[in-house]
């Protein structure tokens, strides 16, 4: 049947595209979204060195002072004191002078990203370079050992190595100056080069990760999958429930369907959506973990605890998304995407350490859901499920986030119900159902499927009725609240 024969208003693509009002909203929305996404993603990673502040590292002095026919030589103590004093004047790096045992404990808690160890033979190795007649080939440069924490992520490891290399160069110049006063004038170029560069840096990994850990980034991407799955699932559930209740049409392929709306208040609708989101959280979290563990062979420890944590995290995100959709309506999809994804990724501390992102993202990390989820996931995957490595914080913030989402969502829904702000009023529902039951059925050719005479019901009207139809006799089925 030709659409023009239906009696409904008809238009064309040319007329539609020629309407300025059609363009205003999508253009404005995409300008805002594009700018937010650019600043959110690129703004958090474009200059990690420039944004660096209070980057936590440890220094351990194990050097034994040397006395060789003269004053005591304790280069290790001087190096440690120099590093700590430099840290006081430069807030980019926060050095902590601790014992090796304490440093390992801090790395197991994900509190520091690397440890610079001054070995026990540091002074003796340096002094051997200044011994008269020492063969160049037998001389061994003094060594600083950097023990990185790969479980903190590849970017944190790279930053720690870069900082340690700068320290090594500074220490090497200082030790070279000390040796220049003790050693005779070098007789060969090789001796001169050795005395000019007496300190080298050796890097080792503390508790290396497995081959299927994504260099420590698998936990971040797993957290991102949980957040995206819960957020998208909540949107699907919200649209599906609204379609089943008759408050939203659905179009699948070439089929467009719209059910008659039923009478239900906002609180009951919200309860149904949140219940479905919680149930769906079990499904999505299970699928993600099964695919990651058994399909991709991701290195996974504490699988049972990880599953429980993933389900609860997904449920909390689902509840939060339903709360935003319930409060803000269709605009909630955009708000949820910005809150749960766009701003969450750079402030999660998963890809870039929080000490290397701009200050606004660091502030967002205090409450952004993905940071809390990522802390718990990484603690379960890489830090032996320790509470002080982020798991306790993760559980606490998940519970608080779910409780806050439930409180706000049901509070707003109950207030709107008590004040009569239904999505469709009883008068509108009554008019729609009368119109649907009295309007003639469609015809095929000249055959009438329902030949009974019909009378179009009069839409609700009245001088003080907010549902009064417009001048063209159409009832305003959407009431602004």
N, C-alpha and C positions, 0 to 999 in steps of 0.2 A: 504494500500500500504506500502511496506517495505521502510523505509526511505533511505536505501542504493540505491534504484532504482530511486531516484529523480534526480540524477546527481549532487546533492549538496555535499560538503565535509561532511564526516561522521566521528564521533568520538564515544568514549565510556566513561563511568564514570571513568574507570580505567585510561585511558589516561588523562582525564580531571584533575583528582585528582593528577596525577603524575607531573603536571606542577607547578614548584615553583612560577612562576609569578602569578598564580591564587590565591595563598595563601597570598602573600605579602601585598596587599592592605587591605583585611578584617582584617588580624591579626594586622597590624599597627593601623588601625582605632579603633578596639576594645580595644587595649591596652590603647590608648589615652582616649577613651570614658569611659572605666572602671575606670581609674585613676581620671579623671575629676569628674565623678559622685560620687566616694568615697569621694574625698576631698570636693566636693560641699555639699553633704548631711551630712555626718558624721562630716566633719570638722567644720560645723557651729553649731553643737549641742552637741558634745562630752564632752565639758568642759565649761558649761555656767558660773559656779562660778569663774573659773580661768580667763575667758574672761571678767568678769564684770568690767565695768568702767562707772562712772558718772550716776549710776542708780538713777533716780529722785524720791525722797521721801520728804514729808513735815512733819514738827514737829510743833505742836500747843501747846502753854503753856497757860492753863486756870487756873493754880493753884493760890490760894489766900494765901499769906503769913500768918503765925500764930505767935502770940506773947503770950507766956504763962509764965508770971513771969520771963522773961529773954529776951535775944536778939531775934530779928525777925528771924523766920525760913522759908526760901523760897526755898524749895527743888526743886520745878518745874523750877524755873529760873536757878538753878545750873545744873539740868538735861539737859535743852535746850542748855545752853552754852557749856556743855560738849559734846553734840552730834555735834553741829556745829563746835567746834574746832577739834574734831576727823575727821570730814569730810574734813577739810582743809589739813590734813596730809595723808589721805587715799582717793585716787581718784576712788575707786570702787563705792562709794555711794555719791550722791550729795544731801545733806540735805538742805531744804529751810525752814527757820523759818517764818511762815506766820500766819495770822488769820484763824479761822475755815472757815469763809465765802470765803476767798481767796483760801483755800485748796480745798473746794468743787468745786469752779469754775475751778481750774486747773484739777481736776479729771474729770469734765464734758468736758474739752477740750482734754482729753487724754494726758495731759502734765506730770502728776505724777501718780505713780502706787499705792500709799497708803499714808495714813496720820497717824502719831503717835500723839495721843492726850494725854496731861497731864491734868487730870481732875481738877476741882476746889478744890476738897477735898483731893488732893494728900498729901500735907504736913500735914494736920490735921490727916488723916488716919495713916500716918507713925508715927506721934508724939504720937498717942493713944497707939501704941504698947509699947512705953517707959514709959507710965504713971505708977507710983508705985501702985502695987496691982491690976492692970488691969486684969480681968479674961481672960484666954487664949481663952475660948470658945466664948466670946463676942468681942474679938479683930478682926478687919478687916484689911487685908493687903492693902497697897496702890496699886492702879491699874493704869497701862498704857493701853490705849485703841488704838488698831490698826484698822483703818478703811481701808479695802482693796478696790481696784477698779476692781471688777471681769470683767468689760467690756474691760479691757486691756488685758485679756487672763489669762489662768490658770497658765502658767509658770511664768509670771510676778507676779501673786498673791503669788505663792509658794516662789519665791525669796524674796518678800517683807516680808513674814512671817518669813522666816529664818533670815533675817537681824534684824527684830524686836525682835526676841527671843535672839539674841546675845546682843542687846542693853539692853533688860530687865535684863539679867544676870549681865551685867556690872553695871547698875543702882542699882540693888538690892545689890550688894557688897558695892557700895559707900554709899547708905542709911544705910546699916547695920553698917558701920563704924561710921556714924554720931550718930545713935541711941545708939551705944555702949558707947558713952561718956555721954549720957543723962539718960539712963535707969540703974536701979540697976542691980546687978548681977542676972541672971536668976536662979530661985530656982528649976525649973523642966526642964526635957528634952524638953517638949513641948514648953516652953517659949524660950529655947535656939534655937530650930529649927525655931520658928517664927521670932525671932530677926535676925537670920542668913539669912532668906529669906523673907524680908519685902515687896517686890514688886512682883506683878504678872502681867501677860499680858492677856488681854481680846481682842479677835478678833471679829469684826463685818464687814459685807459687806456694802459698800456704793452703793446704787441703785442695789440690786441683780438682776441677769438675770433670765429669764424664764426657764422653764424646757426643752424647745426645742431650746436652743441656743448653745448646744455643749460646755458648760463652756467657752463661748466666742470665741471658735474656728470655729464656723459655718461661720463667715465672711471670715476667711482665706480660708477655703475649697471652699466657693462660688467663691472667687476670682480665686482660682486655676482652678476651672471648667471653668470659663469664658476664662481664658488664654489658657487652653488646647483645649477647643472647637474651639476657633478662630484659633489657630495654626494648629490643625488637619484639620479643614475645609479649610484653605488656601491651605494646601498640596493636599487635594482631588480636589479642584477647579483647581489648577495648572496642575495636571495630567490629569484631565478631558478635560480641554481646549486644552492641547497639543495633546491628543489623537484625539479630534475632528478635529484639524487642520492637523493631519497626521504627526506630529513630534514625536509621541511616540506610540508604539504598546500597545495594552491592551489584557489581558488574564483573562477571567472569566470562571473558571471551566476548562473544556476541550476545550474551544473555544479560539483561538488566532486570533485577528483581527488587521489589520493595514490599515489605510486609506491613500489615496494618499495625500501627503502634498500640501498645498495651499500656494499661495504667500501672505504673510502678514509681515509687519515689526515688530520690537520689541516693539515699542511704542504702536501700536494698540493692540498687544497681551497683554501687561501689562495693558492697559486700560480695556480690557475685564475682566481680572483676578481680578483686584482691584474692579471693579464694582460688580462682583459676590460676592466677599468677604464681601463687605459692605452690600449687600442685605442679604447674609447668616447670618451676625451678628444679624440681627433682629430675624431670625428664632432660632438660637442657644441660644441666650440670653432669648428669650421668653420660650423656652422649659425648660431651666435650672430653671428659676424662677417659672414657673408653677409647675414643678415636686417638687421643694424644698418647695414651699409655700403650695400647695394644696395636693400634694402627701405625703410629709414627715412632713407637718405641722410645718415647721421651723418658729420660731418666726421672723416675718418680719414686720418692720415698714416703713412708707413712701414708699409703694410698687410702686407707679407710678414713683416717682423720682428714685427709685432703678432700675426700668426697663429701663428708659431713660439712666441712667448712665451705666448700664450693656451693652446696645446696643452700645453705643459710645465706651466703653472700648473694646468690642469685635471687633468693626470695626477698631480701632486703631491697635490692635494686628494683625488682618488680613492684613491690609495695610503694617505693618512692615514685616510680614512674606513674603508677595509677593515681597517686595523690596529686601529682602535677597535672595530669590529664583531667582529673576531676575538678580541680580548682580553676584551671585556665582554659579548659575546653580544647578545641583544635589547635590553638596556639601553644598548648602544652607540649606538642610533639617537637616543635622548634626549641622551646625552652629546655626540654629534657635532653635533646641532642647536644646542646651547648653545655649543659651542666654535667651530664654523665659521660660525655665523650670529648668534646672539643677542649674544654678547660681541664678535664681530668687527666688526659694523657701527659701533658708536660709537667703537671704538678703531682704525678704519681710517684716520682722517684724511681721508676722502673727502668727507663731507658737512660736517663741522665740523672746523676745524683742531685739531690735537692740543694746541695751547697754550690751547684754550678748552674742554677736557673735564676732568672730575675726574681727580685724580692716579691712582686705580686703573686707569682706562682708558688713561692715558698709559703706565703700567707694562706693561699688557697689549699695547700696540702694539709692544713690543720683539720679540714672538714670535708674535703672532696672525697667521695666514696671510693674511688679507684685507688687512692693512696693507701687507705685503710685495708682494702682487700689485698692489694699487692704486698703489703707488709706481712700479712698472714700467710699468703701463698709462698713467698720466698722463705719464710721461716720454716714452713713444712717441707719445702723442696731442698733447701740448702743448709739450714742451720739446726738440724736435728729436732725440729718442732719445739724449739725453746720459746718460752713465753717472753723472755727478755730480749729476744731477737725480733720482735714485732708481732708475735702471735697473740699475746694478751691484748695489745692495742687493737689488733684486727677484730677480735671477738667483741671487745667492748664497743667499738665504734659501729660494728654491724648491728648490735642490739640497740644502741642509741638511735641509729639511723632508721631502723625499722619502727621503733616505738614512736619517733617523731613523725614519720610519714603517716602512720596509722592515726595518731592524734590529730594532726592538721587536716587530713583528708576527711575523717568522720566528723570533726568539729564543723568544718565548712558545710558538709553535706547536711548535717542535722540542722544547722542554722538556716540554710536555704529551704529545707523542707518545712520548718516551723513557720517561716515567713511566707510560705506559699509560692516560692520560686521554682515551680516544677518546670521540667523541660518542655512539656506540653500541658496546658491547663485542661481541666475536666471538660470545659465547654468546647475546646478545640478537639479533644479526643472524641467527644460525642458527635460533633459535626462531621469529622472525618469518617467515622463508622457509619453514620446515616448516609453520607454521600456514597460510600463504597457499596452499601447494600441496596440502594435505590437507583443507581445509575445503570442504564441498559448495558448489557454485555456487548462486546465488539461483534461486528458482522463479518461474514465471509461472502463476498460477492453480493448477491441480492437476498441471501438467506439470513433471517434474523434469528440469532441464537436465543434471545429472550424477547418475546413480542409483547410482554406486559407493559402497559403504559407506565411511565416513570415520572416522578416529580422531583426536581432538584431541591433538596432541603435548603432552607434559607440559612445562611451562615449566621452565627451568633452576632448580635449587634446591640447597640444601645448607646445612649448619649454619654454615659460614664463608663462604658465597658472598654477596657484596654484591648480587647480582641475585636473591636469594630473593624470590618473590612475596609480596604482602601476604596478609592473612587471607581475601580474597575470591578468591584464585587468579589475580590479574592480575599479570603481570610488570611491574616498574618499568622502562619503556623509556627513561626519562630519568634519566641518572646525573649527580649533582651532582659538579662538579670544582672 
